[in-house]
Amino acid sequence: MTGNRTYLDLTPEEAYERILISHPLGSDEATVYYPPFGGEKAWTRSFSTLAEAEAYALGLASQDGQAMIPYTRDKLKWWLPERLW
């Protein structure tokens, strides 16, 4: 893991509503996005390997009942409002 949670100031309309793994082409690092849930802001957490990110995301998904975790080779910014780029 390379960092702690980074909270995002998103409105409910802007937020992607599912846990997401972003692993951009050419990067070793992967990022897990967690949507706003239970009054908490949306947040991201970066990991030094895809395997770490997958394990972490699977743990989160098992807690909130998400059956499938979307995975993208795009940078996470493409899934967030342009104002956050």
ZIZI-V802367 format. One record per residue. N is the residue number from 1. SS is DSSP state (H for helix, E for strand, - for the rest). D_LAST is the distance of its C-alpha to the last C-alpha in whole Angstrom. Layout:
[[N | SS | D_LAST] [N | SS | D_LAST]]
This chain:
[[1 | - | 22] [2 | - | 20] [3 | - | 19] [4 | - | 19] [5 | - | 17] [6 | E | 14] [7 | E | 14] [8 | E | 11] [9 | - | 12] [10 | - | 13] [11 | - | 16] [12 | - | 18] [13 | - | 17] [14 | - | 13] [15 | - | 14] [16 | - | 15] [17 | - | 19] [18 | - | 20] [19 | - | 19] [20 | E | 17] [21 | E | 17] [22 | E | 15] [23 | - | 17] [24 | - | 15] [25 | - | 18] [26 | - | 19] [27 | - | 18] [28 | - | 21] [29 | - | 18] [30 | E | 17] [31 | E | 15] [32 | E | 17] [33 | E | 15] [34 | E | 17] [35 | - | 17] [36 | - | 19] [37 | E | 22] [38 | - | 25] [39 | - | 24] [40 | E | 21] [41 | - | 17] [42 | E | 15] [43 | E | 15] [44 | E | 14] [45 | E | 16] [46 | E | 16] [47 | E | 20] [48 | - | 21] [49 | - | 23] [50 | H | 22] [51 | H | 26] [52 | H | 25] [53 | H | 22] [54 | H | 24] [55 | H | 27] [56 | H | 24] [57 | H | 23] [58 | H | 26] [59 | H | 28] [60 | H | 25] [61 | H | 26] [62 | H | 30] [63 | H | 29] [64 | H | 28] [65 | - | 30] [66 | - | 27] [67 | - | 29] [68 | - | 26] [69 | - | 23] [70 | E | 21] [71 | E | 20] [72 | E | 17] [73 | - | 17] [74 | - | 13] [75 | - | 10] [76 | H | 9] [77 | H | 6] [78 | H | 9] [79 | H | 10] [80 | - | 8] [81 | - | 7] [82 | H | 5] [83 | H | 6] [84 | H | 4] [85 | - | 0]]
